[in-house]
């Protein structure tokens, strides 16, 4: 049944001139992605075996393996030795722990990566100065990046960090928190605001989703032990992949 959902989506993409994807493994990859998006296969469920898929689709095992391999790398599928290939559960992020993007993804066996649009130093703007308790003209490091799991974009983040905590933007490779930790400036506490948004055309393009898709806008202000603000970050997460989970207790 699941196999037939995949087969018909693959055939549909092969017929659809708008797909414009001559390579069979990329078409199959897209078909699997679509079926998962439309919940044709639920998180935690197994995919048909490589052999069954290659027979049903008339594709070589190598092609099927290549299609699946890319999705495993992106974190959309997971493989358990001897048991097969499964649709990954959504990325669940506990809300009460002050962790970094890199740590959250590594904890799930995924491969976090950043693409930088900006990694520079400049003067604080009046808005930033108010938000971060900084004096006018104070130097700040600015990062603007798309955060990925493998090839899959998950979030866009804009961070501002006082140069007193991070004097050189080049110190940030993949993880901002790692760079801050090395300087003894890892945040100890944070205030975070989270709201639902519809992703704008620009954000949707960077996150490889349709314009107007659901997203989560998150603002985080993090503090050092002495109360100084060490980051002010605005993020836009894809709503279809991230789950934020909070633990609630009575007093
Ligand atoms: C999350 C938070 C950001 C924080 C980032 C640090 O994504 N929303 O506020 O700056 O983690 O992650 P990393 O250390 O991987 O750069």
py3Dmol code that shows the C-alpha trace and the ligand (Angstrom):
import py3Dmol

protein = """\
ATOM      1  CA  UNK A   1       0.000   0.000   0.000  1.00  0.00           C
ATOM      2  CA  UNK A   2       2.776   2.378   1.047  1.00  0.00           C
ATOM      3  CA  UNK A   3       4.758   1.073  -1.864  1.00  0.00           C
ATOM      4  CA  UNK A   4       1.947   1.975  -4.235  1.00  0.00           C
ATOM      5  CA  UNK A   5       1.763   5.532  -2.805  1.00  0.00           C
ATOM      6  CA  UNK A   6       5.442   5.932  -3.550  1.00  0.00           C
ATOM      7  CA  UNK A   7       5.188   4.319  -6.952  1.00  0.00           C
ATOM      8  CA  UNK A   8       2.328   6.519  -8.058  1.00  0.00           C
ATOM      9  CA  UNK A   9       4.021   9.692  -6.795  1.00  0.00           C
ATOM     10  CA  UNK A  10       7.197   8.706  -8.650  1.00  0.00           C
ATOM     11  CA  UNK A  11       5.208   8.066 -11.839  1.00  0.00           C
ATOM     12  CA  UNK A  12       3.361  11.347 -11.428  1.00  0.00           C
ATOM     13  CA  UNK A  13       6.665  13.249 -11.157  1.00  0.00           C
ATOM     14  CA  UNK A  14       8.054  11.379 -14.160  1.00  0.00           C
ATOM     15  CA  UNK A  15       5.062  12.483 -16.269  1.00  0.00           C
ATOM     16  CA  UNK A  16       4.839  16.034 -14.942  1.00  0.00           C
ATOM     17  CA  UNK A  17       6.733  18.392 -17.293  1.00  0.00           C
ATOM     18  CA  UNK A  18       6.983  20.956 -14.471  1.00  0.00           C
ATOM     19  CA  UNK A  19       9.225  18.629 -12.494  1.00  0.00           C
ATOM     20  CA  UNK A  20      12.037  19.002 -15.032  1.00  0.00           C
ATOM     21  CA  UNK A  21      14.123  16.439 -13.257  1.00  0.00           C
ATOM     22  CA  UNK A  22      15.809  14.135 -15.743  1.00  0.00           C
ATOM     23  CA  UNK A  23      17.734  12.177 -13.129  1.00  0.00           C
ATOM     24  CA  UNK A  24      15.778   9.211 -11.795  1.00  0.00           C
ATOM     25  CA  UNK A  25      17.380   9.182  -8.346  1.00  0.00           C
ATOM     26  CA  UNK A  26      16.544  12.859  -7.779  1.00  0.00           C
ATOM     27  CA  UNK A  27      12.983  12.264  -8.962  1.00  0.00           C
ATOM     28  CA  UNK A  28      12.624   9.353  -6.585  1.00  0.00           C
ATOM     29  CA  UNK A  29      14.104  11.442  -3.782  1.00  0.00           C
ATOM     30  CA  UNK A  30      11.488  14.129  -4.471  1.00  0.00           C
ATOM     31  CA  UNK A  31       8.722  11.515  -4.603  1.00  0.00           C
ATOM     32  CA  UNK A  32       9.728  10.133  -1.186  1.00  0.00           C
ATOM     33  CA  UNK A  33       9.920  13.664   0.212  1.00  0.00           C
ATOM     34  CA  UNK A  34       6.436  14.496  -1.123  1.00  0.00           C
ATOM     35  CA  UNK A  35       4.909  11.309   0.267  1.00  0.00           C
ATOM     36  CA  UNK A  36       6.425  12.023   3.703  1.00  0.00           C
ATOM     37  CA  UNK A  37       5.201  15.653   3.552  1.00  0.00           C
ATOM     38  CA  UNK A  38       1.690  14.487   2.724  1.00  0.00           C
ATOM     39  CA  UNK A  39       1.861  11.949   5.516  1.00  0.00           C
ATOM     40  CA  UNK A  40       1.580   9.020   3.104  1.00  0.00           C
ATOM     41  CA  UNK A  41       4.223   7.463   5.317  1.00  0.00           C
ATOM     42  CA  UNK A  42       4.218   8.495   8.971  1.00  0.00           C
ATOM     43  CA  UNK A  43       7.290   9.285  11.085  1.00  0.00           C
ATOM     44  CA  UNK A  44       8.640   6.069  12.562  1.00  0.00           C
ATOM     45  CA  UNK A  45       7.236   3.898   9.735  1.00  0.00           C
ATOM     46  CA  UNK A  46       9.508   1.795   7.569  1.00  0.00           C
ATOM     47  CA  UNK A  47      10.056   2.422   3.876  1.00  0.00           C
ATOM     48  CA  UNK A  48       9.644  -0.513   1.471  1.00  0.00           C
ATOM     49  CA  UNK A  49      12.910  -2.401   1.018  1.00  0.00           C
ATOM     50  CA  UNK A  50      15.383  -1.306  -1.627  1.00  0.00           C
ATOM     51  CA  UNK A  51      14.682  -4.481  -3.553  1.00  0.00           C
ATOM     52  CA  UNK A  52      10.903  -4.014  -3.530  1.00  0.00           C
ATOM     53  CA  UNK A  53      11.227  -0.395  -4.572  1.00  0.00           C
ATOM     54  CA  UNK A  54      13.588  -1.117  -7.428  1.00  0.00           C
ATOM     55  CA  UNK A  55      11.263  -3.847  -8.704  1.00  0.00           C
ATOM     56  CA  UNK A  56       8.115  -1.742  -8.399  1.00  0.00           C
ATOM     57  CA  UNK A  57       9.689   1.263 -10.115  1.00  0.00           C
ATOM     58  CA  UNK A  58      11.818  -0.529 -12.663  1.00  0.00           C
ATOM     59  CA  UNK A  59      14.918   1.243 -11.356  1.00  0.00           C
ATOM     60  CA  UNK A  60      18.294  -0.203 -10.487  1.00  0.00           C
ATOM     61  CA  UNK A  61      19.150  -0.878  -6.836  1.00  0.00           C
ATOM     62  CA  UNK A  62      22.007   1.633  -7.161  1.00  0.00           C
ATOM     63  CA  UNK A  63      19.552   4.381  -8.163  1.00  0.00           C
ATOM     64  CA  UNK A  64      17.195   3.568  -5.296  1.00  0.00           C
ATOM     65  CA  UNK A  65      20.107   3.462  -2.842  1.00  0.00           C
ATOM     66  CA  UNK A  66      21.355   6.841  -4.065  1.00  0.00           C
ATOM     67  CA  UNK A  67      17.907   8.430  -3.661  1.00  0.00           C
ATOM     68  CA  UNK A  68      17.533   7.060  -0.140  1.00  0.00           C
ATOM     69  CA  UNK A  69      21.141   7.845   0.849  1.00  0.00           C
ATOM     70  CA  UNK A  70      20.660  11.575   0.259  1.00  0.00           C
ATOM     71  CA  UNK A  71      17.551  11.658   2.448  1.00  0.00           C
ATOM     72  CA  UNK A  72      19.356   9.778   5.221  1.00  0.00           C
ATOM     73  CA  UNK A  73      22.060  12.422   5.106  1.00  0.00           C
ATOM     74  CA  UNK A  74      19.454  15.167   5.360  1.00  0.00           C
ATOM     75  CA  UNK A  75      17.944  13.512   8.402  1.00  0.00           C
ATOM     76  CA  UNK A  76      14.558  12.851   6.779  1.00  0.00           C
ATOM     77  CA  UNK A  77      15.137   9.094   6.851  1.00  0.00           C
ATOM     78  CA  UNK A  78      17.100   6.958   9.288  1.00  0.00           C
ATOM     79  CA  UNK A  79      18.619   3.541   8.733  1.00  0.00           C
ATOM     80  CA  UNK A  80      18.852   0.877  11.389  1.00  0.00           C
ATOM     81  CA  UNK A  81      21.243  -1.905  10.655  1.00  0.00           C
ATOM     82  CA  UNK A  82      19.429  -5.051   9.634  1.00  0.00           C
ATOM     83  CA  UNK A  83      16.015  -3.458  10.251  1.00  0.00           C
ATOM     84  CA  UNK A  84      15.673  -1.184   7.217  1.00  0.00           C
ATOM     85  CA  UNK A  85      14.965   2.468   6.459  1.00  0.00           C
ATOM     86  CA  UNK A  86      12.488   4.550   8.478  1.00  0.00           C
ATOM     87  CA  UNK A  87      10.933   7.987   8.246  1.00  0.00           C
ATOM     88  CA  UNK A  88      12.654  10.064  10.922  1.00  0.00           C
ATOM     89  CA  UNK A  89      10.614  11.443  13.778  1.00  0.00           C
ATOM     90  CA  UNK A  90      10.317  15.230  13.849  1.00  0.00           C
ATOM     91  CA  UNK A  91      13.146  17.070  15.567  1.00  0.00           C
ATOM     92  CA  UNK A  92      11.936  17.536  19.120  1.00  0.00           C
ATOM     93  CA  UNK A  93      13.507  20.418  20.990  1.00  0.00           C
ATOM     94  CA  UNK A  94      12.944  20.624  24.741  1.00  0.00           C
ATOM     95  CA  UNK A  95      12.048  24.244  25.476  1.00  0.00           C
ATOM     96  CA  UNK A  96      13.544  24.578  28.929  1.00  0.00           C
ATOM     97  CA  UNK A  97      17.170  23.776  28.064  1.00  0.00           C
ATOM     98  CA  UNK A  98      19.475  26.439  26.742  1.00  0.00           C
ATOM     99  CA  UNK A  99      21.087  24.495  23.939  1.00  0.00           C
ATOM    100  CA  UNK A 100      22.470  25.453  20.572  1.00  0.00           C
ATOM    101  CA  UNK A 101      21.247  24.453  17.149  1.00  0.00           C
ATOM    102  CA  UNK A 102      24.429  22.426  16.651  1.00  0.00           C
ATOM    103  CA  UNK A 103      23.941  20.502  19.907  1.00  0.00           C
ATOM    104  CA  UNK A 104      20.263  19.821  19.192  1.00  0.00           C
ATOM    105  CA  UNK A 105      21.042  18.320  15.813  1.00  0.00           C
ATOM    106  CA  UNK A 106      24.098  16.351  16.881  1.00  0.00           C
ATOM    107  CA  UNK A 107      22.063  14.836  19.712  1.00  0.00           C
ATOM    108  CA  UNK A 108      19.841  13.375  17.001  1.00  0.00           C
ATOM    109  CA  UNK A 109      22.697  12.033  14.934  1.00  0.00           C
ATOM    110  CA  UNK A 110      22.201  14.731  12.275  1.00  0.00           C
ATOM    111  CA  UNK A 111      24.853  16.767  10.572  1.00  0.00           C
ATOM    112  CA  UNK A 112      24.457  20.504  11.367  1.00  0.00           C
ATOM    113  CA  UNK A 113      25.866  23.007   8.926  1.00  0.00           C
ATOM    114  CA  UNK A 114      25.634  26.753   8.331  1.00  0.00           C
ATOM    115  CA  UNK A 115      25.723  28.851   5.217  1.00  0.00           C
ATOM    116  CA  UNK A 116      26.722  32.419   6.023  1.00  0.00           C
ATOM    117  CA  UNK A 117      25.305  35.470   4.249  1.00  0.00           C
ATOM    118  CA  UNK A 118      26.969  37.766   6.684  1.00  0.00           C
ATOM    119  CA  UNK A 119      29.707  37.292   9.273  1.00  0.00           C
ATOM    120  CA  UNK A 120      31.066  40.718  10.088  1.00  0.00           C
ATOM    121  CA  UNK A 121      31.578  43.401  12.646  1.00  0.00           C
ATOM    122  CA  UNK A 122      29.847  46.777  12.802  1.00  0.00           C
ATOM    123  CA  UNK A 123      28.272  49.378  15.028  1.00  0.00           C
ATOM    124  CA  UNK A 124      25.194  48.568  17.032  1.00  0.00           C
ATOM    125  CA  UNK A 125      21.959  50.060  15.615  1.00  0.00           C
ATOM    126  CA  UNK A 126      19.725  52.103  17.952  1.00  0.00           C
ATOM    127  CA  UNK A 127      17.195  49.196  18.111  1.00  0.00           C
ATOM    128  CA  UNK A 128      19.907  46.672  18.946  1.00  0.00           C
ATOM    129  CA  UNK A 129      21.398  48.989  21.559  1.00  0.00           C
ATOM    130  CA  UNK A 130      18.008  49.197  23.305  1.00  0.00           C
ATOM    131  CA  UNK A 131      17.431  45.436  23.084  1.00  0.00           C
ATOM    132  CA  UNK A 132      20.907  44.560  24.321  1.00  0.00           C
ATOM    133  CA  UNK A 133      21.661  47.294  26.899  1.00  0.00           C
ATOM    134  CA  UNK A 134      24.599  48.518  24.834  1.00  0.00           C
ATOM    135  CA  UNK A 135      25.909  52.060  24.516  1.00  0.00           C
ATOM    136  CA  UNK A 136      25.393  53.799  21.174  1.00  0.00           C
ATOM    137  CA  UNK A 137      28.260  53.049  18.815  1.00  0.00           C
ATOM    138  CA  UNK A 138      29.327  49.848  20.594  1.00  0.00           C
ATOM    139  CA  UNK A 139      30.905  47.298  18.204  1.00  0.00           C
ATOM    140  CA  UNK A 140      28.892  44.140  17.545  1.00  0.00           C
ATOM    141  CA  UNK A 141      29.406  40.969  15.527  1.00  0.00           C
ATOM    142  CA  UNK A 142      26.590  40.153  13.101  1.00  0.00           C
ATOM    143  CA  UNK A 143      25.834  36.691  11.748  1.00  0.00           C
ATOM    144  CA  UNK A 144      23.206  35.943   9.138  1.00  0.00           C
ATOM    145  CA  UNK A 145      23.003  32.293   8.238  1.00  0.00           C
ATOM    146  CA  UNK A 146      20.864  29.465   6.990  1.00  0.00           C
ATOM    147  CA  UNK A 147      21.087  26.441   9.283  1.00  0.00           C
ATOM    148  CA  UNK A 148      21.005  23.000   7.665  1.00  0.00           C
ATOM    149  CA  UNK A 149      20.757  19.344   8.602  1.00  0.00           C
ATOM    150  CA  UNK A 150      22.830  17.803   5.818  1.00  0.00           C
ATOM    151  CA  UNK A 151      21.349  19.346   2.671  1.00  0.00           C
ATOM    152  CA  UNK A 152      18.023  20.223   4.254  1.00  0.00           C
ATOM    153  CA  UNK A 153      17.575  23.859   5.355  1.00  0.00           C
ATOM    154  CA  UNK A 154      15.803  24.092   8.730  1.00  0.00           C
ATOM    155  CA  UNK A 155      16.134  27.674   9.888  1.00  0.00           C
ATOM    156  CA  UNK A 156      17.338  31.180   9.101  1.00  0.00           C
ATOM    157  CA  UNK A 157      19.063  33.028  11.908  1.00  0.00           C
ATOM    158  CA  UNK A 158      20.262  36.591  12.425  1.00  0.00           C
ATOM    159  CA  UNK A 159      22.426  37.007  15.507  1.00  0.00           C
ATOM    160  CA  UNK A 160      23.988  40.072  17.078  1.00  0.00           C
ATOM    161  CA  UNK A 161      26.742  39.561  19.660  1.00  0.00           C
ATOM    162  CA  UNK A 162      28.628  42.315  21.514  1.00  0.00           C
ATOM    163  CA  UNK A 163      32.267  42.447  20.409  1.00  0.00           C
ATOM    164  CA  UNK A 164      33.209  42.460  24.099  1.00  0.00           C
ATOM    165  CA  UNK A 165      32.112  38.784  24.161  1.00  0.00           C
ATOM    166  CA  UNK A 166      33.249  37.878  20.659  1.00  0.00           C
ATOM    167  CA  UNK A 167      35.869  40.243  19.216  1.00  0.00           C
ATOM    168  CA  UNK A 168      36.270  38.511  15.851  1.00  0.00           C
ATOM    169  CA  UNK A 169      33.433  37.075  13.717  1.00  0.00           C
ATOM    170  CA  UNK A 170      35.881  34.620  12.111  1.00  0.00           C
ATOM    171  CA  UNK A 171      35.930  32.754  15.442  1.00  0.00           C
ATOM    172  CA  UNK A 172      32.486  31.367  14.530  1.00  0.00           C
ATOM    173  CA  UNK A 173      32.791  28.381  12.244  1.00  0.00           C
ATOM    174  CA  UNK A 174      29.616  26.351  12.517  1.00  0.00           C
ATOM    175  CA  UNK A 175      28.524  27.028  16.066  1.00  0.00           C
ATOM    176  CA  UNK A 176      28.139  30.409  17.743  1.00  0.00           C
ATOM    177  CA  UNK A 177      27.855  28.812  21.198  1.00  0.00           C
ATOM    178  CA  UNK A 178      31.067  26.858  20.673  1.00  0.00           C
ATOM    179  CA  UNK A 179      32.893  30.103  19.841  1.00  0.00           C
ATOM    180  CA  UNK A 180      31.389  31.819  22.900  1.00  0.00           C
ATOM    181  CA  UNK A 181      32.282  28.868  25.096  1.00  0.00           C
ATOM    182  CA  UNK A 182      35.915  29.084  24.012  1.00  0.00           C
ATOM    183  CA  UNK A 183      35.933  32.716  25.150  1.00  0.00           C
ATOM    184  CA  UNK A 184      34.331  31.816  28.483  1.00  0.00           C
ATOM    185  CA  UNK A 185      31.154  33.629  27.375  1.00  0.00           C
ATOM    186  CA  UNK A 186      28.647  30.835  26.890  1.00  0.00           C
ATOM    187  CA  UNK A 187      25.165  32.125  27.816  1.00  0.00           C
ATOM    188  CA  UNK A 188      23.736  30.836  31.092  1.00  0.00           C
ATOM    189  CA  UNK A 189      20.154  32.041  30.837  1.00  0.00           C
ATOM    190  CA  UNK A 190      17.912  33.208  28.026  1.00  0.00           C
ATOM    191  CA  UNK A 191      14.556  34.778  27.361  1.00  0.00           C
ATOM    192  CA  UNK A 192      12.823  33.416  24.316  1.00  0.00           C
ATOM    193  CA  UNK A 193       9.741  34.471  22.429  1.00  0.00           C
ATOM    194  CA  UNK A 194       8.081  32.181  19.948  1.00  0.00           C
ATOM    195  CA  UNK A 195       5.292  32.932  17.525  1.00  0.00           C
ATOM    196  CA  UNK A 196       3.646  31.355  14.512  1.00  0.00           C
ATOM    197  CA  UNK A 197       4.222  33.083  11.170  1.00  0.00           C
ATOM    198  CA  UNK A 198       3.639  32.524   7.487  1.00  0.00           C
ATOM    199  CA  UNK A 199       7.021  32.428   5.782  1.00  0.00           C
ATOM    200  CA  UNK A 200       7.674  35.318   3.406  1.00  0.00           C
ATOM    201  CA  UNK A 201       8.823  34.721  -0.175  1.00  0.00           C
ATOM    202  CA  UNK A 202      12.433  35.394   0.754  1.00  0.00           C
ATOM    203  CA  UNK A 203      12.434  33.083   3.776  1.00  0.00           C
ATOM    204  CA  UNK A 204      10.482  30.375   1.944  1.00  0.00           C
ATOM    205  CA  UNK A 205      13.011  30.399  -0.896  1.00  0.00           C
ATOM    206  CA  UNK A 206      15.939  29.954   1.482  1.00  0.00           C
ATOM    207  CA  UNK A 207      14.140  27.181   3.377  1.00  0.00           C
ATOM    208  CA  UNK A 208      13.006  25.343   0.205  1.00  0.00           C
ATOM    209  CA  UNK A 209       9.313  25.491   1.095  1.00  0.00           C
ATOM    210  CA  UNK A 210       6.294  27.109  -0.561  1.00  0.00           C
ATOM    211  CA  UNK A 211       5.622  30.809   0.076  1.00  0.00           C
ATOM    212  CA  UNK A 212       3.150  31.170   2.925  1.00  0.00           C
ATOM    213  CA  UNK A 213       4.146  27.870   4.583  1.00  0.00           C
ATOM    214  CA  UNK A 214       3.892  27.762   8.360  1.00  0.00           C
ATOM    215  CA  UNK A 215       6.968  28.829  10.267  1.00  0.00           C
ATOM    216  CA  UNK A 216       8.035  29.652  13.798  1.00  0.00           C
ATOM    217  CA  UNK A 217       9.623  33.001  14.504  1.00  0.00           C
ATOM    218  CA  UNK A 218      11.825  32.840  17.579  1.00  0.00           C
ATOM    219  CA  UNK A 219      13.632  35.646  19.333  1.00  0.00           C
ATOM    220  CA  UNK A 220      16.262  34.825  21.929  1.00  0.00           C
ATOM    221  CA  UNK A 221      18.110  37.164  24.254  1.00  0.00           C
ATOM    222  CA  UNK A 222      20.802  35.320  26.202  1.00  0.00           C
ATOM    223  CA  UNK A 223      22.646  36.444  29.301  1.00  0.00           C
ATOM    224  CA  UNK A 224      25.975  35.794  30.986  1.00  0.00           C
ATOM    225  CA  UNK A 225      26.160  35.079  34.714  1.00  0.00           C
ATOM    226  CA  UNK A 226      26.786  38.760  35.438  1.00  0.00           C
ATOM    227  CA  UNK A 227      23.610  39.769  33.588  1.00  0.00           C
ATOM    228  CA  UNK A 228      25.270  41.113  30.441  1.00  0.00           C
ATOM    229  CA  UNK A 229      23.456  40.236  27.219  1.00  0.00           C
ATOM    230  CA  UNK A 230      25.590  38.032  25.014  1.00  0.00           C
ATOM    231  CA  UNK A 231      23.301  37.429  22.029  1.00  0.00           C
ATOM    232  CA  UNK A 232      20.200  38.761  20.391  1.00  0.00           C
ATOM    233  CA  UNK A 233      19.014  36.315  17.751  1.00  0.00           C
ATOM    234  CA  UNK A 234      15.974  36.287  15.484  1.00  0.00           C
ATOM    235  CA  UNK A 235      15.247  32.938  13.879  1.00  0.00           C
ATOM    236  CA  UNK A 236      12.705  31.586  11.427  1.00  0.00           C
ATOM    237  CA  UNK A 237      12.236  27.839  11.669  1.00  0.00           C
ATOM    238  CA  UNK A 238      10.373  25.620   9.256  1.00  0.00           C
ATOM    239  CA  UNK A 239       7.110  24.672  10.908  1.00  0.00           C
ATOM    240  CA  UNK A 240       6.967  21.277   9.228  1.00  0.00           C
ATOM    241  CA  UNK A 241      10.084  19.892  10.877  1.00  0.00           C
ATOM    242  CA  UNK A 242      10.547  21.383  14.307  1.00  0.00           C
ATOM    243  CA  UNK A 243       8.585  20.511  17.466  1.00  0.00           C
ATOM    244  CA  UNK A 244       9.187  22.605  20.559  1.00  0.00           C
ATOM    245  CA  UNK A 245       8.252  20.694  23.681  1.00  0.00           C
ATOM    246  CA  UNK A 246       7.910  22.190  27.171  1.00  0.00           C
ATOM    247  CA  UNK A 247       7.683  20.323  30.450  1.00  0.00           C
ATOM    248  CA  UNK A 248       5.089  21.844  32.772  1.00  0.00           C
ATOM    249  CA  UNK A 249       4.931  21.244  36.518  1.00  0.00           C
ATOM    250  CA  UNK A 250       2.589  22.289  39.303  1.00  0.00           C
ATOM    251  CA  UNK A 251       4.415  24.030  42.199  1.00  0.00           C
TER     252      UNK A 251
END
"""
ligand_1 = """\
16
LIG
C 19.554 28.241 18.395
C 19.000 29.547 18.950
C 19.902 30.737 18.654
C 21.332 30.425 18.977
C 21.778 29.174 18.249
C 23.212 28.810 18.547
O 19.309 28.103 17.037
N 17.666 29.814 18.441
O 19.455 31.818 19.464
O 22.158 31.515 18.591
O 20.952 28.098 18.635
O 23.516 27.682 17.783
P 24.949 27.378 17.235
O 25.866 27.315 18.445
O 24.826 26.073 16.550
O 25.351 28.498 16.339
"""
view = py3Dmol.view(width=600, height=400)
view.addModel(protein, "pdb")
view.setStyle({"model": 0}, {"cartoon": {"style": "trace"}})
view.addModel(ligand_1, "xyz")
view.setStyle({"model": 1}, {"stick": {}})
view.zoomTo()
view.show()
